Amino acid sequence: MKNVLMAGVAVLLLSTPTAFAQREDEHGGPRFAQNEVRGTPHWARGDRLPEEFRGDRYTVSDWRALHLRRPEHGFHWVHIGDRYLLIGERNGMIREFRMEHEIHH
């Protein structure tokens, strides 16, 4: 009976929200294990960036200093992990991406 009770307690502890908490990236946002490349989710052109990455905390305001091309009307650059993504402001569609090591500071 004691073993059954201990197993039940273990199951309860493992099913708490903290056991399922997502890891956070360097900006405090969620990191995803699926399709990660060096700790950053792998997105491709045409994918939609999840809502949680579209906020001001990821927006690149000085794209010139980073030698990124001027965003077209309705698009802006975001910086997530080691990637710069040019996304549509209305739908989060990824138009272009650049790896951080490709950017000449």
C-alpha atoms as one frame of an Amber mdcrd trajectory, in Angstrom:
protein
   0.000   0.000   0.000   2.857   2.370   0.817   4.322   1.850  -2.698   0.972
   2.649  -4.316   0.677   5.833  -2.242   4.219   6.915  -3.162   3.532   6.246
  -6.856   0.362   8.365  -6.638   2.255  11.249  -5.029   4.949  11.021  -7.732
   2.311  11.199 -10.473   0.714  14.259  -8.858   4.042  16.045  -8.529   4.991
  15.321 -12.122   1.647  16.564 -13.422   1.885  20.007 -11.809   2.109  23.060
 -14.120   5.773  23.580 -13.276   6.588  20.153 -14.634   5.179  21.229 -17.980
   6.481  24.803 -17.956   8.085  25.939 -21.201  11.676  27.015 -21.230  12.259
  30.705 -21.861  14.502  32.350 -24.451  16.897  35.215 -23.723  13.993  37.696
 -23.971  11.846  35.812 -21.456   9.570  34.453 -24.195   8.740  30.788 -24.752
  11.210  28.481 -26.461   9.949  25.508 -28.392  11.664  22.111 -28.454  10.124
  21.103 -31.773  12.266  21.993 -34.788  14.761  23.975 -32.718  18.073  24.947
 -34.240  20.564  26.085 -31.609  17.779  26.978 -29.180  15.670  28.948 -31.648
  12.591  27.521 -33.347  13.185  26.839 -37.032  10.917  28.901 -39.236  10.991
  29.205 -43.006   9.806  31.735 -45.549   6.010  31.581 -45.783   5.534  30.383
 -42.176   3.481  32.487 -39.799   5.339  33.723 -36.760   3.415  32.895 -33.557
   1.670  35.872 -31.893   3.966  35.818 -28.851   6.929  36.790 -31.050   5.230
  39.706 -32.830   5.360  42.199 -29.950   7.581  45.222 -29.480  10.102  43.285
 -27.400  11.309  41.523 -30.594  10.930  44.406 -33.077  14.131  45.709 -34.697
  13.934  49.481 -34.930  17.423  50.220 -36.305  17.522  47.915 -39.316  20.027
  50.184 -41.106  22.680  49.733 -38.416  22.300  45.973 -38.799  22.632  46.183
 -42.597  19.159  44.743 -43.091  17.166  45.863 -46.093  14.475  48.497 -45.686
  11.176  46.818 -44.792   8.443  47.262 -47.376   5.240  48.959 -46.282   3.354
  46.607 -43.950   6.452  44.654 -42.877   9.017  44.949 -40.101  12.072  43.083
 -38.811  12.081  41.063 -35.586  15.059  39.530 -33.795  14.548  36.121 -32.196
  17.487  34.091 -30.953  20.069  34.076 -33.739  17.662  35.108 -36.524  16.297
  38.292 -38.021  12.889  37.762 -39.619  11.058  40.150 -41.933   7.384  39.629
 -41.124   4.031  40.970 -42.248   2.550  43.290 -39.626  -1.008  42.038 -40.105
  -0.513  38.292 -40.368   3.020  37.513 -39.144   3.939  35.851 -42.455   7.708
  35.480 -42.792   8.896  37.101 -46.011  12.656  36.812 -45.406  15.110  35.774
 -42.723  18.785  36.343 -42.012  21.026  34.531 -39.573  22.806  36.698 -37.010
  26.244  35.523 -38.205  25.386  36.779 -41.723  24.859  40.330 -40.436  27.915
  42.580 -40.575  27.826  44.935 -37.580
